[in-house]
Amino acid sequence: MSTAAETGLTPRLASAADIIPCTEELTHINESLHRQEGLLAASAKASRMLLEAPDVRGAIPEVLRLIGEAAHVDRVNVMLARSGPEGEPLLVVVGEWTAEGVPPHINDAEARACDEREISSVSAELRAGRSVCINPGAAGCAGSSRFEGIGTQSKAVVPILVAGEFIGVVGLDNTRQRRAIEAAELSALETAASVIGAALHRQRLLDDMRRERERAAEERATELAKANAVIRGNLERLASEPDLNGFLGHLLLEATRQFNAASGAVVVSRDSLQEWRIAAHVREGKLEEPSYPISVPTGSPFGNRFGQPHEPMYLDIAQQHQEFWPGMLAFDRREGYVGKVVYPLVFGSRNVGFLILRFRRKAEDVPHSELLVALAQQATLAVQLTRLAWQAKEAAVLVERARIGQEIHDGLAQAFTGILMQLGAVEEDPPCKNKNSNLAVVLTRIRDLARDGLADARRSVMALRLDQTRRTGLELALRQLAERSTVPGGVTCTFTGDEINTGLRPEQEHELLRIAQEAVSNAVRHARPSTIRITMTDDGSHWVMAIEDDGLGMGQSPGRHERQGFGLTSMRQRATDIGGEWRIESRPGSGTRVSVRMQKRRT
């Protein structure tokens, strides 16, 4: 669709028809988030059910029912990787749930097992840890009918990975309709698959242990009963603990007690700030702040070394020479620690955090403990549930912003438009055509006020619209802001910054646009400028966005103005939230300059 800038046409006033699709889009986003929330809730319930069940495999059908109903599909099965009679790689159905009237696979000898060599391209994706969506019968969709399923219209396949090892898949079939599973739902399904995988992995370890040594198996069962009590307590705390850091602190304390660790930490990824941050830190059985920096940038040596998914590892502190986190190695050696375990919290195909345990003894066996696997899964689930809550909150805020914008558009803006139309009619009367009459002067003043009010209403509607940077990019959004903020005969607003490709995250570009909108609005309303310049420049390692006007400037210091109003505080907070450096410079009679300096993302 061509923009006004591309066609050379004057931008028209946004109509209610333009805003309704935005509201529908938000409703769709909200529904997707609700489905994701339902899947994550089902995963939490399934995790508890698997932990409490005496027979994990016996509980699988009920777990699959929970997931299938939450995902709105009508067949869910678990297929585990097995070797055939001649060593061929197979995927074999070991558990299944189907809706009423849907044919099962588990009772069909042909559909129950699938040779991975027949689905080599799909198998390669799954073994690489990537989920796959299949539409049987669609053009270009090749695969095995046994793998696709009986009567399947659309299918999502999620890999089960335990400690980086591929052990099988969870398949979700729609047999009555073709419905694509969105990315948000797929992410939640990956959490559910990891819960099932951890349970199956634990069950497999128990079975092997029983076969090898009966006495050792009995002792291990006692230990696992204790671990299950710990995990159940954590699940109940997860359901009631509103604060992520509080829950992670309790989980970390429990982990250090169970493994007799001297210290530990939980590190989480803060995408909006592009950093790794310590969410909880334990030393000698007590939660406390670390003596070294609490966060490091995403592009730091720590992020470069551990940012990509990897298997749990044990580090010998005496043999460690590189300092990945400033001050951490010095802390480890000062406290006399011998080794530490770094366990990644993996969601989908990326690390969302780490569980770190430090020991004053050799502890090479700890990374392979099933209890540690379960604790790490719970920590990952807590991080994702918190992210989901923030996404739902953000979606609700955007819905409300769209509603308010529509009210301003349909109410205030239309009222100003009506005033201008009535003034045009009045000015046609002979007494009003005399330019020297008092009536003509008053009408001109009324027209100017109405035009300013209409321009303010339009700016408010644009500020309340959905994140424009996601659809158009920051450059075009800033250019449109400049065009719509120009008032003929009043304020001229310009933008400079051609061919910008910041490489920043969409959330960061969104906040930069909001800061620019607030700065322009403040200038027009308070400074009475004749020109406003918006610039976006590259100084090598940073992007600098600036909004500068030639208005009245500030009679008081910017800090005092900030304490008296909301606009400056809001701009500063937005810049801080995305890791930017916000500045304001102003002198009486010399205008005002607002700027945000953002570090470039490393490629």
C-alpha positions as a printed NumPy array, in Angstrom:
array([[  0.   ,   0.   ,   0.   ],
       [  1.438,   3.409,  -0.979],
       [  1.961,   6.021,   1.738],
       [  1.061,   9.684,   1.476],
       [  4.761,  10.542,   1.135],
       [  5.059,   8.155,  -1.844],
       [  1.982,   9.393,  -3.704],
       [  2.464,  13.093,  -3.035],
       [ -1.095,  13.357,  -1.67 ],
       [ -1.933,  15.362,   1.432],
       [ -2.304,  13.009,   4.437],
       [ -5.976,  12.566,   5.209],
       [ -7.575,  12.388,   8.616],
       [ -7.604,   8.815,   9.881],
       [-11.114,   7.406,   9.869],
       [-12.781,   4.945,  12.215],
       [-12.44 ,   2.358,   9.437],
       [ -8.635,   2.758,   9.695],
       [ -8.676,   2.116,  13.441],
       [-11.109,  -0.826,  13.475],
       [ -8.559,  -3.192,  11.784],
       [ -6.066,  -2.208,  14.486],
       [ -8.615,  -3.162,  17.151],
       [ -9.275,  -6.464,  15.366],
       [ -5.536,  -7.084,  15.213],
       [ -5.25 ,  -6.441,  18.942],
       [ -8.189,  -8.756,  19.623],
       [ -6.403, -11.454,  17.599],
       [ -3.181, -10.805,  19.566],
       [ -5.109, -11.031,  22.836],
       [ -6.747, -14.325,  21.8  ],
       [ -3.344, -15.737,  20.849],
       [ -1.894, -14.655,  24.186],
       [ -4.852, -16.22 ,  26.035],
       [ -4.278, -19.482,  24.165],
       [ -0.579, -19.321,  25.038],
       [ -1.452, -18.611,  28.665],
       [ -3.812, -21.592,  28.693],
       [ -1.095, -23.837,  27.253],
       [  1.448, -22.704,  29.84 ],
       [ -1.088, -23.232,  32.634],
       [ -1.78 , -26.714,  31.25 ],
       [  1.987, -27.346,  31.177],
       [  2.307, -26.374,  34.843],
       [ -0.595, -28.656,  35.779],
       [  0.851, -31.456,  33.654],
       [  4.251, -31.04 ,  35.307],
       [  2.711, -31.486,  38.747],
       [  0.652, -34.462,  37.568],
       [  3.746, -36.18 ,  36.128],
       [  5.729, -35.522,  39.289],
       [  3.021, -36.986,  41.528],
       [  2.18 , -39.968,  39.31 ],
       [  3.684, -43.299,  40.388],
       [  3.804, -44.331,  36.706],
       [  4.798, -41.532,  34.324],
       [  3.83 , -43.44 ,  31.184],
       [  0.414, -44.225,  32.644],
       [ -0.178, -40.51 ,  33.235],
       [  0.861, -39.497,  29.698],
       [ -2.639, -39.84 ,  28.079],
       [ -4.198, -37.513,  30.677],
       [ -1.324, -35.061,  30.23 ],
       [ -1.838, -35.157,  26.457],
       [ -5.556, -34.514,  26.961],
       [ -4.771, -31.364,  28.954],
       [ -2.419, -30.133,  26.232],
       [ -4.723, -31.095,  23.357],
       [ -7.746, -29.321,  24.821],
       [ -5.694, -26.22 ,  25.633],
       [ -4.261, -26.186,  22.079],
       [ -7.713, -26.823,  20.478],
       [ -6.514, -29.863,  18.499],
       [ -8.14 , -33.284,  18.348],
       [ -5.186, -35.705,  18.43 ],
       [ -1.952, -35.499,  20.448],
       [  0.665, -38.22 ,  20.615],
       [  4.147, -38.774,  21.976],
       [  6.615, -40.549,  19.673],
       [  9.976, -41.605,  21.073],
       [ 13.153, -42.285,  19.103],
       [ 13.887, -46.015,  18.866],
       [ 16.104, -48.322,  16.795],
       [ 14.389, -50.87 ,  14.531],
       [ 15.308, -54.541,  14.022],
       [ 18.001, -53.573,  11.518],
       [ 19.152, -50.476,  13.339],
       [ 16.927, -48.097,  11.354],
       [ 15.913, -44.887,  13.203],
       [ 12.233, -44.991,  14.139],
       [  9.727, -42.715,  15.834],
       [  7.288, -44.903,  17.788],
       [  3.996, -43.791,  19.369],
       [  4.133, -44.53 ,  23.119],
       [  1.249, -42.362,  24.333],
       [ -1.798, -40.79 ,  22.712],
       [ -5.02 , -38.86 ,  23.285],
       [ -7.732, -38.357,  20.679],
       [-10.998, -36.444,  20.668],
       [-14.238, -38.344,  20.204],
       [-14.556, -39.802,  16.715],
       [-10.904, -39.279,  15.775],
       [ -8.982, -42.436,  14.736],
       [ -5.995, -43.182,  17.033],
       [ -2.497, -44.155,  15.892],
       [ -1.402, -46.243,  18.838],
       [ -3.668, -49.172,  17.861],
       [ -2.708, -49.014,  14.157],
       [  0.379, -51.162,  13.449],
       [  1.293, -49.148,  10.334],
       [  0.658, -45.676,  11.739],
       [  2.259, -46.43 ,  15.106],
       [  5.864, -46.297,  13.859],
       [  7.57 , -44.109,  11.263],
       [ 11.016, -44.578,   9.732],
       [ 12.892, -41.271,  10.051],
       [ 14.601, -41.909,   6.728],
       [ 11.226, -41.419,   5.01 ],
       [ 10.958, -37.912,   6.481],
       [ 14.64 , -36.978,   6.357],
       [ 14.155, -33.214,   5.92 ],
       [ 11.572, -33.026,   8.718],
       [ 13.697, -35.281,  10.93 ],
       [ 16.739, -33.036,  10.439],
       [ 14.76 , -29.992,  11.609],
       [ 13.401, -31.823,  14.651],
       [ 16.782, -33.199,  15.696],
       [ 18.165, -29.661,  15.421],
       [ 15.61 , -28.599,  18.051],
       [ 13.216, -26.762,  15.711],
       [  9.448, -27.297,  15.635],
       [  7.771, -28.139,  12.294],
       [  4.263, -27.386,  10.972],
       [  2.88 , -29.663,   8.236],
       [ -0.165, -29.294,   5.948],
       [ -0.7  , -32.739,   4.365],
       [ -1.765, -32.551,   0.743],
       [ -0.598, -28.947,   0.317],
       [  1.527, -28.082,  -2.7  ],
       [  5.2  , -28.729,  -2.046],
       [  4.471, -30.583,   1.2  ],
       [  6.179, -33.961,   0.996],
       [  6.248, -36.428,   3.839],
       [  5.206, -39.824,   5.125],
       [  1.476, -40.5  ,   5.411],
       [  2.19 , -42.603,   8.509],
       [  3.903, -39.641,  10.142],
       [  1.343, -37.066,   8.987],
       [ -1.521, -39.017,  10.522],
       [ -4.855, -40.514,   9.559],
       [ -7.164, -37.816,   8.186],
       [ -4.883, -35.009,   9.344],
       [ -5.617, -31.532,   7.915],
       [ -2.763, -29.716,   9.678],
       [ -0.084, -30.864,  12.069],
       [  2.469, -29.319,  14.434],
       [  5.439, -31.396,  15.591],
       [  7.501, -30.238,  18.596],
       [ 10.827, -31.921,  19.439],
       [ 11.517, -33.287,  22.913],
       [ 15.034, -32.432,  24.016],
       [ 16.594, -33.348,  27.345],
       [ 20.   , -31.828,  28.144],
       [ 20.429, -31.152,  24.423],
       [ 19.647, -34.765,  23.413],
       [ 16.781, -35.525,  20.987],
       [ 14.558, -38.238,  22.491],
       [ 11.32 , -37.887,  20.492],
       [  8.472, -35.586,  19.466],
       [  5.004, -34.426,  20.47 ],
       [  2.602, -34.34 ,  17.495],
       [ -0.582, -32.244,  17.481],
       [ -3.126, -32.965,  14.719],
       [ -6.206, -31.141,  13.46 ],
       [ -8.397, -33.612,  11.572],
       [-11.565, -31.53 ,  11.224],
       [-10.081, -28.277,   9.935],
       [ -6.825, -26.78 ,   8.707],
       [ -5.624, -24.3  ,  11.338],
       [ -2.145, -22.845,  11.583],
       [ -0.618, -22.837,  15.068],
       [  0.902, -19.419,  15.7  ],
       [  4.422, -18.767,  16.99 ],
       [  3.239, -17.824,  20.492],
       [  1.279, -21.08 ,  20.814],
       [  4.197, -23.052,  19.372],
       [  6.505, -21.588,  22.032],
       [  4.084, -22.687,  24.756],
       [  3.877, -26.16 ,  23.193],
       [  7.681, -26.357,  23.331],
       [  7.448, -25.758,  27.078],
       [  4.891, -28.571,  27.369],
       [  7.145, -30.89 ,  25.338],
       [ 10.084, -30.104,  27.61 ],
       [  7.952, -30.953,  30.665],
       [  6.992, -34.316,  29.148],
       [ 10.578, -34.945,  28.046],
       [ 11.961, -34.249,  31.515],
       [  9.404, -36.644,  33.015],
       [ 10.129, -39.385,  30.457],
       [ 13.854, -38.872,  30.917],
       [ 13.479, -39.208,  34.666],
       [ 11.337, -42.33 ,  34.236],
       [ 13.916, -43.852,  31.894],
       [ 16.67 , -43.215,  34.384],
       [ 14.585, -44.875,  37.099],
       [ 13.926, -47.922,  34.901],
       [ 17.618, -48.33 ,  34.074],
       [ 18.493, -47.97 ,  37.71 ],
       [ 16.012, -50.651,  38.756],
       [ 17.366, -53.068,  36.173],
       [ 20.966, -52.583,  37.224],
       [ 20.749, -52.561,  40.987],
       [ 17.559, -53.186,  42.906],
       [ 18.944, -51.99 ,  46.182],
       [ 20.342, -48.805,  44.623],
       [ 16.994, -48.28 ,  42.909],
       [ 15.168, -48.377,  46.255],
       [ 17.567, -45.819,  47.708],
       [ 17.184, -43.641,  44.637],
       [ 13.391, -43.878,  44.833],
       [ 13.588, -42.512,  48.377],
       [ 15.77 , -39.677,  47.139],
       [ 13.374, -38.932,  44.288],
       [ 10.425, -38.906,  46.684],
       [ 12.23 , -36.215,  48.614],
       [ 12.993, -34.367,  45.368],
       [  9.34 , -34.623,  44.306],
       [  8.313, -33.039,  47.603],
       [ 10.727, -30.193,  46.888],
       [  9.446, -29.78 ,  43.334],
       [  5.785, -29.893,  44.427],
       [  6.517, -27.165,  46.944],
       [  8.138, -25.104,  44.204],
       [  5.139, -25.602,  41.918],
       [  2.756, -24.438,  44.641],
       [  5.005, -21.447,  45.249],
       [  5.084, -20.718,  41.506],
       [  1.279, -20.636,  41.466],
       [  1.11 , -18.186,  44.391],
       [  4.339, -16.13 ,  44.118],
       [  3.639, -12.973,  42.058],
       [  7.276, -11.873,  41.912],
       [  9.655, -13.696,  39.551],
       [ 12.779, -12.783,  41.533],
       [ 11.138, -13.983,  44.75 ],
       [ 10.289, -17.38 ,  43.25 ],
       [ 13.747, -17.777,  41.691],
       [ 15.303, -16.919,  45.061],
       [ 13.313, -19.706,  46.788],
       [ 14.191, -22.163,  44.013],
       [ 17.889, -21.267,  44.23 ],
       [ 17.919, -21.728,  48.011],
       [ 16.339, -25.158,  47.576],
       [ 18.85 , -26.129,  44.867],
       [ 21.861, -25.151,  46.997],
       [ 20.459, -27.161,  49.94 ],
       [ 19.684, -30.262,  47.874],
       [ 23.136, -30.366,  46.229],
       [ 25.081, -29.046,  49.234],
       [ 26.348, -26.098,  47.184],
       [ 28.126, -23.233,  48.951],
       [ 26.736, -20.549,  46.649],
       [ 24.605, -20.057,  43.57 ],
       [ 22.98 , -17.577,  41.236],
       [ 20.153, -17.372,  38.704],
       [ 20.89 , -15.243,  35.632],
       [ 18.064, -14.147,  33.298],
       [ 18.032, -12.431,  29.909],
       [ 16.604,  -8.897,  29.798],
       [ 15.911,  -8.447,  26.09 ],
       [ 14.594,  -4.879,  26.375],
       [ 17.845,  -3.768,  28.052],
       [ 20.109,  -6.094,  26.006],
       [ 21.733,  -7.498,  29.119],
       [ 22.143, -10.555,  31.334],
       [ 21.039,  -9.807,  34.908],
       [ 21.38 , -11.722,  38.192],
       [ 17.814, -12.281,  39.447],
       [ 18.822, -14.166,  42.626],
       [ 22.106, -14.792,  44.456],
       [ 22.75 , -17.139,  47.398],
       [ 25.824, -17.353,  49.606],
       [ 26.136, -19.727,  52.567],
       [ 22.398, -20.454,  52.608],
       [ 21.269, -16.809,  52.508],
       [ 19.893, -14.61 ,  49.762],
       [ 22.072, -11.535,  49.278],
       [ 23.293,  -9.101,  46.643],
       [ 26.455, -10.243,  44.82 ],
       [ 29.714,  -8.386,  45.497],
       [ 30.377,  -8.186,  41.727],
       [ 28.297,  -6.349,  39.039],
       [ 24.672,  -7.459,  38.899],
       [ 24.43 ,  -7.254,  35.077],
       [ 26.531,  -7.413,  31.903],
       [ 25.635,  -6.461,  28.282],
       [ 24.399,  -9.108,  25.864],
       [ 27.549,  -8.661,  23.77 ],
       [ 29.916,  -9.179,  26.727],
       [ 32.315, -12.161,  26.977],
       [ 29.67 , -13.937,  29.093],
       [ 27.015, -13.498,  26.384],
       [ 29.422, -14.542,  23.628],
       [ 30.458, -17.671,  25.557],
       [ 27.109, -18.82 ,  26.971],
       [ 24.475, -16.974,  24.906],
       [ 23.794, -19.873,  22.547],
       [ 22.082, -23.064,  23.78 ],
       [ 24.561, -25.614,  25.08 ],
       [ 24.662, -28.587,  27.404],
       [ 25.122, -28.179,  31.164],
       [ 28.791, -27.884,  32.072],
       [ 31.081, -28.208,  35.051],
       [ 33.914, -25.671,  35.341],
       [ 37.066, -26.27 ,  37.36 ],
       [ 37.71 , -22.857,  38.905],
       [ 41.442, -23.498,  39.337],
       [ 41.706, -24.194,  35.582],
       [ 39.554, -21.199,  34.558],
       [ 41.659, -18.347,  33.195],
       [ 39.201, -16.156,  31.257],
       [ 36.994, -13.729,  33.204],
       [ 33.529, -14.101,  31.628],
       [ 31.684, -11.919,  34.177],
       [ 33.572,  -8.986,  35.754],
       [ 34.545,  -9.829,  39.326],
       [ 32.91 , -13.29 ,  39.388],
       [ 36.116, -15.328,  39.045],
       [ 37.84 , -13.248,  41.74 ],
       [ 34.814, -13.837,  44.003],
       [ 34.911, -17.603,  43.38 ],
       [ 38.599, -17.855,  44.252],
       [ 38.353, -15.55 ,  47.268],
       [ 35.549, -17.732,  48.694],
       [ 37.587, -20.909,  48.117],
       [ 35.235, -22.558,  45.62 ],
       [ 36.601, -25.568,  43.733],
       [ 34.119, -25.9  ,  40.877],
       [ 30.791, -24.651,  39.604],
       [ 27.93 , -25.954,  37.462],
       [ 26.442, -23.738,  34.742],
       [ 23.027, -25.082,  33.688],
       [ 21.274, -23.237,  30.788],
       [ 17.563, -22.441,  30.941],
       [ 16.591, -23.21 ,  27.348],
       [ 13.232, -22.203,  25.875],
       [ 12.692, -23.139,  22.243],
       [ 15.992, -22.468,  20.484],
       [ 17.485, -19.834,  22.802],
       [ 18.837, -19.409,  26.299],
       [ 16.62 , -17.322,  28.58 ],
       [ 18.868, -17.696,  31.615],
       [ 21.221, -19.867,  33.679],
       [ 21.289, -21.699,  36.987],
       [ 24.766, -21.512,  38.549],
       [ 25.862, -23.635,  41.557],
       [ 29.274, -23.292,  43.23 ],
       [ 30.973, -25.99 ,  45.339],
       [ 33.928, -26.35 ,  47.701],
       [ 34.252, -29.934,  46.441],
       [ 34.4  , -31.772,  43.124],
       [ 30.888, -32.021,  41.709],
       [ 31.213, -33.334,  38.142],
       [ 28.097, -35.526,  38.589],
       [ 25.71 , -32.693,  39.457],
       [ 25.078, -31.476,  35.857],
       [ 23.546, -34.875,  35.018],
       [ 21.148, -34.986,  37.985],
       [ 17.486, -35.387,  37.053],
       [ 16.571, -33.216,  40.033],
       [ 18.623, -30.391,  38.547],
       [ 16.86 , -30.96 ,  35.199],
       [ 13.482, -30.589,  36.924],
       [ 14.536, -27.467,  38.85 ],
       [ 15.873, -25.892,  35.663],
       [ 12.594, -26.675,  33.881],
       [ 10.669, -24.951,  36.673],
       [ 12.915, -21.891,  36.51 ],
       [ 12.403, -21.729,  32.718],
       [  8.637, -22.033,  33.121],
       [  8.633, -19.215,  35.707],
       [ 10.593, -16.91 ,  33.387],
       [  8.234, -17.633,  30.471],
       [  5.08 , -17.172,  32.578],
       [  6.391, -13.79 ,  33.698],
       [  7.107, -12.779,  30.099],
       [  3.61 , -13.886,  29.131],
       [  2.105, -11.737,  31.897],
       [  3.988,  -8.689,  30.617],
       [  2.892,  -9.419,  27.036],
       [ -0.751,  -9.675,  28.122],
       [ -0.44 ,  -6.421,  30.066],
       [  1.122,  -4.678,  27.074],
       [ -1.64 ,  -5.965,  24.781],
       [ -4.314,  -4.659,  27.168],
       [ -2.613,  -1.258,  27.275],
       [ -2.5  ,  -1.121,  23.472],
       [ -6.203,  -2.003,  23.233],
       [ -7.028,   0.843,  25.6  ],
       [ -4.785,   3.248,  23.679],
       [ -6.591,   2.366,  20.449],
       [ -9.957,   2.939,  22.129],
       [ -8.923,   6.347,  23.485],
       [ -7.454,   7.315,  20.11 ],
       [-10.719,   6.404,  18.397],
       [-12.686,   8.454,  20.946],
       [-10.468,  11.503,  20.298],
       [-10.768,  10.988,  16.551],
       [-14.549,  10.564,  16.559],
       [-15.187,  13.204,  19.194],
       [-12.728,  16.039,  19.658],
       [-11.195,  16.021,  16.165],
       [-14.605,  15.912,  14.479],
       [-15.807,  18.773,  16.697],
       [-12.886,  20.974,  15.601],
       [-13.544,  20.029,  11.981],
       [-17.192,  21.045,  12.414],
       [-16.168,  24.395,  13.914],
       [-13.913,  25.108,  10.934],
       [-16.713,  24.225,   8.511],
       [-19.159,  26.532,  10.309],
       [-16.603,  29.331,  10.312],
       [-16.192,  28.915,   6.579],
       [-19.933,  29.33 ,   6.148],
       [-20.036,  32.419,   8.402],
       [-17.151,  34.065,   6.566],
       [-19.211,  34.063,   3.37 ],
       [-21.567,  36.67 ,   4.847],
       [-20.847,  40.236,   3.547],
       [-20.073,  41.763,   6.979],
       [-17.362,  39.144,   7.534],
       [-15.647,  39.781,   4.206],
       [-14.486,  43.2  ,   5.338],
       [-10.907,  42.458,   6.36 ],
       [-10.724,  45.594,   8.502],
       [-13.78 ,  44.848,  10.629],
       [-13.45 ,  43.608,  14.213],
       [-15.663,  40.648,  13.357],
       [-13.235,  39.452,  10.667],
       [-10.318,  39.715,  13.104],
       [-12.199,  37.698,  15.744],
       [-13.197,  35.053,  13.21 ],
       [ -9.578,  34.731,  12.046],
       [ -8.468,  34.23 ,  15.637],
       [-11.168,  31.604,  16.201],
       [-10.104,  29.805,  13.011],
       [ -6.438,  29.756,  14.144],
       [ -7.418,  28.353,  17.544],
       [ -9.609,  25.681,  15.95 ],
       [ -6.815,  24.678,  13.55 ],
       [ -4.351,  24.393,  16.461],
       [ -6.867,  22.286,  18.372],
       [ -7.431,  20.006,  15.384],
       [ -3.658,  19.608,  14.908],
       [ -3.281,  18.681,  18.603],
       [ -6.121,  16.158,  18.316],
       [ -4.497,  14.576,  15.244],
       [ -1.138,  14.354,  17.026],
       [ -2.854,  12.702,  20.   ],
       [ -4.525,  10.126,  17.734],
       [ -1.193,   9.336,  16.052],
       [  0.557,   9.02 ,  19.434],
       [ -2.078,   6.527,  20.603],
       [ -1.96 ,   4.343,  17.485],
       [ -0.462,   0.86 ,  17.483],
       [  3.301,   0.505,  17.299],
       [  3.893,   2.082,  13.888],
       [  7.553,   1.091,  13.805],
       [  6.617,  -2.622,  13.531],
       [  4.849,  -1.96 ,  10.227],
       [  6.741,   0.951,   8.693],
       [ 10.162,   1.194,  10.337],
       [ 11.493,   3.971,  12.529],
       [ 12.591,   6.237,   9.65 ],
       [  9.167,   6.365,   7.986],
       [  7.381,   6.7  ,  11.331],
       [  9.531,   9.735,  12.269],
       [  9.048,  11.228,   8.796],
       [  5.274,  10.867,   9.102],
       [  5.415,  12.428,  12.574],
       [  7.191,  15.469,  11.101],
       [  4.685,  15.783,   8.262],
       [  1.642,  15.529,  10.541],
       [  3.094,  17.958,  13.079],
       [  3.531,  20.73 ,  10.501],
       [  0.846,  23.448,  10.774],
       [  0.718,  25.751,   7.706],
       [  1.421,  29.302,   8.794],
       [  2.382,  28.112,  12.263],
       [  4.99 ,  25.367,  12.89 ],
       [  7.281,  23.71 ,  10.329],
       [  8.509,  20.281,  11.449],
       [ 11.234,  18.479,   9.454],
       [ 13.027,  15.133,   9.655],
       [ 16.62 ,  14.389,   8.614],
       [ 18.042,  10.872,   8.468],
       [ 17.77 ,   9.116,   5.112],
       [ 18.209,   5.343,   4.656],
       [ 18.248,   4.503,   8.355],
       [ 18.51 ,   0.86 ,   9.333],
       [ 19.22 ,   0.965,  13.055],
       [ 19.23 ,  -2.785,  13.67 ],
       [ 17.539,  -2.061,  17.018],
       [ 14.818,  -4.311,  18.376],
       [ 11.209,  -3.338,  17.455],
       [ 10.499,  -2.584,  21.125],
       [ 13.4  ,  -0.123,  21.225],
       [ 12.353,   1.633,  17.997],
       [  8.803,   1.833,  19.366],
       [  9.986,   3.642,  22.519],
       [ 12.163,   6.033,  20.461],
       [  9.099,   6.971,  18.398],
       [  7.07 ,   7.602,  21.563],
       [  9.842,   9.854,  22.928],
       [  9.905,  11.824,  19.665],
       [  6.107,  12.227,  19.725],
       [  6.186,  13.5  ,  23.324],
       [  9.033,  15.934,  22.591],
       [  7.277,  17.364,  19.513],
       [  3.98 ,  17.653,  21.399],
       [  5.693,  19.47 ,  24.307],
       [  7.367,  21.918,  21.923],
       [  4.137,  22.767,  20.075],
       [  2.078,  23.147,  23.245],
       [  4.529,  25.066,  25.436],
       [  7.375,  26.649,  23.444],
       [  5.551,  28.359,  20.519],
       [  8.329,  27.467,  18.019],
       [  8.386,  28.288,  14.334],
       [ 10.536,  25.255,  13.43 ],
       [ 11.099,  21.785,  14.928],
       [ 13.868,  19.507,  13.637],
       [ 13.89 ,  15.724,  14.159],
       [ 17.255,  14.095,  13.361],
       [ 18.627,  10.56 ,  13.484],
       [ 22.422,  10.34 ,  13.204],
       [ 25.097,   7.654,  13.347],
       [ 28.182,   8.481,  15.424],
       [ 29.934,   5.155,  14.814],
       [ 29.08 ,   3.093,  17.885],
       [ 25.736,   4.708,  18.749],
       [ 22.526,   6.043,  17.203],
       [ 21.504,   9.519,  18.334],
       [ 17.922,  10.748,  17.918],
       [ 17.366,  14.452,  18.631],
       [ 14.323,  16.756,  18.624],
       [ 15.291,  20.445,  18.577],
       [ 13.052,  23.554,  18.446],
       [ 13.631,  27.31 ,  18.265],
       [ 10.917,  28.161,  20.791],
       [ 10.88 ,  29.995,  24.102],
       [ 13.076,  27.511,  25.98 ],
       [ 12.676,  26.751,  29.679],
       [ 12.574,  29.529,  32.272],
       [ 13.54 ,  27.037,  34.998],
       [ 16.085,  24.24 ,  34.982],
       [ 15.013,  21.071,  33.078],
       [ 15.264,  19.101,  36.329],
       [ 12.71 ,  21.361,  37.996],
       [ 10.376,  21.122,  35.018],
       [ 10.701,  17.326,  35.158],
       [  9.592,  17.261,  38.804],
       [  6.567,  19.401,  37.979],
       [  5.242,  17.431,  34.978],
       [  4.803,  13.929,  33.597],
       [  6.088,  14.333,  30.011],
       [  9.816,  14.717,  30.75 ],
       [  9.722,  11.934,  33.365],
       [  7.969,   9.645,  30.884],
       [ 10.592,  10.313,  28.188],
       [ 13.46 ,   9.669,  30.607],
       [ 11.861,   6.426,  31.832],
       [ 11.231,   5.16 ,  28.292],
       [ 14.874,   5.807,  27.362],
       [ 16.137,   4.07 ,  30.515],
       [ 13.924,   1.018,  29.897],
       [ 15.556,   0.397,  26.498],
       [ 19.105,   1.079,  27.69 ],
       [ 19.368,   4.572,  26.181],
       [ 20.973,   7.772,  27.486],
       [ 18.405,  10.619,  27.619],
       [ 19.392,  14.309,  27.757],
       [ 17.584,  17.659,  27.633],
       [ 19.244,  21.021,  27.007],
       [ 17.404,  24.347,  27.157],
       [ 17.936,  28.032,  27.819],
       [ 15.351,  30.828,  27.958],
       [ 14.838,  32.255,  24.478],
       [ 17.178,  29.698,  22.834],
       [ 14.885,  26.723,  22.307],
       [ 15.115,  23.163,  23.622],
       [ 16.951,  20.025,  22.502],
       [ 15.906,  16.515,  23.606],
       [ 18.173,  13.606,  22.625],
       [ 18.466,   9.835,  23.148],
       [ 21.738,   7.984,  22.566],
       [ 21.435,   4.239,  21.858],
       [ 24.274,   1.739,  21.59 ],
       [ 24.239,  -0.225,  18.331],
       [ 23.448,  -3.937,  18.444],
       [ 26.323,  -6.29 ,  17.771],
       [ 25.885,  -8.459,  14.689]])
